[in-house]
């Protein structure tokens, strides 16, 4: 529960204000979430947190997440992704993209990184 409240706090008090100040107008109302999961292993799986984040974006920020970029996902993650994808809203799942670290600059201009 503390992790969930912290997630909401960070989005409301840190991420959204930063986006608004850097990108006023419609561009400042969306975000690209980047998760570098190089070295991800079975011990890192937390389905409760994954479900919470998915439901949080679906219920409270439906248009806020433009894309979720999963960087350098190990082979094991493809198996985990099948399970995780089944609990995600289909619209949210379609925003998830698997990329390499080299491809990150093609998705997000470095000047926008916060």
C-alpha positions in Angstrom: 0.0 0.0 0.0 2.9 2.4 0.8 4.3 1.8 -2.7 1.0 2.5 -4.3 0.5 5.8 -2.4 4.1 6.8 -3.2 3.4 6.1 -6.9 0.4 8.4 -6.9 2.2 11.1 -4.9 5.2 11.1 -7.4 2.9 11.4 -10.4 0.8 14.2 -8.9 3.5 16.2 -7.1 6.6 15.6 -9.3 5.9 14.2 -12.8 2.8 16.2 -13.8 4.0 19.5 -12.6 7.4 18.9 -14.3 5.7 18.1 -17.6 3.4 21.1 -17.4 6.3 23.5 -16.7 8.5 22.0 -19.4 5.8 21.4 -22.1 2.8 23.8 -21.6 -0.4 22.8 -23.4 -1.4 19.4 -24.7 2.2 18.1 -25.0 2.6 18.6 -21.3 -0.3 16.3 -20.5 1.2 13.0 -21.6 4.3 11.0 -20.6 6.5 8.3 -21.9 7.4 5.8 -19.2 10.8 4.2 -19.6 11.7 1.0 -17.8 15.2 -0.3 -18.3 14.9 -3.9 -17.2 18.3 -5.3 -18.2 19.1 -8.0 -15.8 15.5 -8.6 -14.9 15.0 -12.0 -13.1 12.3 -14.1 -11.5 12.9 -12.5 -8.2 11.9 -9.1 -9.6 8.4 -10.1 -10.5 5.8 -8.2 -8.5 2.3 -8.8 -9.9 0.5 -6.8 -7.3 2.5 -3.7 -8.2 2.2 -4.3 -11.9 -1.6 -4.6 -11.5 -1.7 -1.5 -9.4 0.2 0.6 -11.9 -1.9 -0.7 -14.8 -5.1 0.1 -12.9 -3.8 3.5 -11.8 -3.2 4.6 -15.4 -6.5 3.1 -16.6 -8.6 4.6 -13.8 -7.0 7.9 -13.0 -4.8 8.8 -15.9 -6.3 7.1 -19.0 -4.8 9.5 -21.5 -1.7 10.4 -19.5 0.4 7.5 -20.6 1.5 7.9 -24.2 3.8 5.0 -24.3 5.7 2.6 -22.0 9.1 1.7 -23.3 10.6 -1.5 -22.0 14.4 -1.3 -22.6 16.7 -4.3 -23.0 14.2 -6.9 -21.8 15.9 -10.3 -21.2 14.4 -13.4 -22.7 12.7 -14.4 -19.5 10.6 -11.2 -19.7 8.8 -12.4 -22.9 7.3 -15.2 -20.7 6.4 -12.8 -17.9 5.0 -10.3 -20.4 2.4 -12.9 -21.6 1.1 -13.2 -18.0 1.2 -9.5 -17.3 -0.4 -8.6 -20.6 -3.4 -10.8 -19.7 -4.2 -8.5 -16.7 -3.7 -5.2 -18.5 -6.4 -3.2 -20.2 -6.0 -3.8 -24.0 -5.5 -0.1 -24.7 -2.8 0.1 -22.0 -1.1 -3.1 -23.3 -1.0 -1.6 -26.8 1.1 1.3 -25.5 3.9 -1.0 -24.3 6.9 -1.3 -26.7 10.0 -3.4 -26.3 13.1 -1.6 -27.5 16.9 -1.7 -27.2 18.9 1.0 -25.4 20.1 2.1 -28.8 16.6 2.7 -30.0 15.6 4.9 -27.0 16.7 8.1 -28.7 14.4 7.3 -31.6 11.4 7.4 -29.2 12.3 10.2 -26.8 14.4 13.3 -27.6 17.0 13.7 -24.9 16.0 17.3 -24.3 12.7 16.0 -22.9 14.2 13.5 -20.4 13.4 14.3 -16.7 
